[in-house]
Amino acid sequence: MPALGIITFELHLPEAHSLKDKRHWVLGLKEKLRKRHNLAVAEIDYQDIWNRGLVSAVTVSNQRAQCQKVLEAAERTAASFLGPFLVEVTYEYL
């Protein structure tokens, strides 16, 4: 049976003073996750708030262990890119 893994990143961007500043971080994160880990990625909340972001990424595999491995690598990539701007990470498996 296929496994679906979802990871959600909550961002707090105190140095962003406009949606354009926020876009730099959100789009950068989305591109890195797509290119490095082949994930489907979307900003799912706080689109109109300049200093917060909520981004989710999804992967599908034939085994949960493989989903977990990919999502953990994605978390390392996000933490490396965002640093202290990454406030919370949540995982969900279906």
C-alpha distance (Angstrom), angle and dihedral (degrees) to the residues before:
residue distance angle dihedral
M1 . . .
P2 3.82 . .
A3 3.78 121.1 .
L4 3.79 125.5 -141.8
G5 3.79 120.6 -156.9
I6 3.80 124.6 -166.3
I7 3.79 126.1 -171.0
T8 3.80 123.0 -172.7
F9 3.79 124.8 -162.2
E10 3.79 121.8 -160.1
L11 3.79 113.4 -156.5
H12 3.79 129.4 -162.9
L13 3.81 111.4 -168.2
P14 3.82 107.8 -175.5
E15 3.80 92.0 167.7
A16 3.82 93.3 56.6
H17 3.79 110.9 100.7
S18 3.79 98.5 177.2
L19 3.78 141.7 20.1
K20 3.81 86.9 -99.5
D21 3.82 90.2 60.1
K22 3.81 90.0 48.0
R23 3.81 91.7 48.1
H24 3.82 90.0 60.6
W25 3.81 90.9 62.0
V26 3.81 98.8 37.3
L27 3.80 96.3 46.6
G28 3.80 91.1 42.5
L29 3.79 91.1 53.7
K30 3.80 93.0 45.8
E31 3.81 92.8 50.7
K32 3.80 93.9 47.4
L33 3.81 92.2 50.5
R34 3.80 92.8 47.0
K35 3.79 95.7 47.1
R36 3.80 100.7 38.6
H37 3.80 100.5 36.8
N38 3.83 105.3 19.9
L39 3.81 92.4 -124.3
A40 3.78 130.1 157.0
V41 3.83 103.7 -120.4
A42 3.81 134.7 -172.9
E43 3.79 139.4 166.5
I44 3.80 101.0 -119.9
D45 3.81 105.3 -179.0
Y46 3.81 145.6 11.1
Q47 3.82 92.3 40.0
D48 3.83 91.9 152.6
I49 3.81 97.4 41.9
W50 3.80 112.1 91.4
N51 3.81 99.5 -154.2
R52 3.83 102.1 41.3
G53 3.77 135.0 59.9
L54 3.78 139.0 176.5
V55 3.79 116.4 -161.1
S56 3.81 126.6 178.5
A57 3.78 130.2 -166.4
V58 3.80 129.0 -167.0
T59 3.79 135.2 -158.5
V60 3.80 132.3 -179.2
S61 3.79 126.6 -154.9
N62 3.76 140.8 155.2
Q63 3.84 90.4 -109.6
R64 3.79 132.7 43.6
A65 3.80 90.6 -138.5
Q66 3.80 90.4 61.8
C67 3.82 91.3 49.4
Q68 3.78 89.7 50.3
K69 3.80 92.1 50.0
V70 3.82 92.3 51.1
L71 3.81 93.7 46.1
E72 3.80 93.1 48.1
A73 3.82 89.1 52.7
A74 3.81 88.5 49.2
E75 3.80 90.0 52.7
R76 3.81 90.6 53.0
T77 3.81 90.0 50.3
A78 3.81 91.8 49.2
A79 3.80 93.0 47.0
S80 3.78 90.8 49.6
F81 3.82 92.8 49.4
L82 3.81 99.0 40.0
G83 3.80 102.3 32.6
P84 3.82 110.7 179.4
F85 3.83 91.6 -1.6
L86 3.83 89.0 76.9
V87 3.80 104.1 86.3
E88 3.79 104.9 168.8
V89 3.79 140.0 7.5
T90 3.80 124.6 -164.5
Y91 3.80 130.4 -173.0
E92 3.77 129.1 -155.3
Y93 3.80 129.4 179.8
L94 3.78 127.7 -163.8
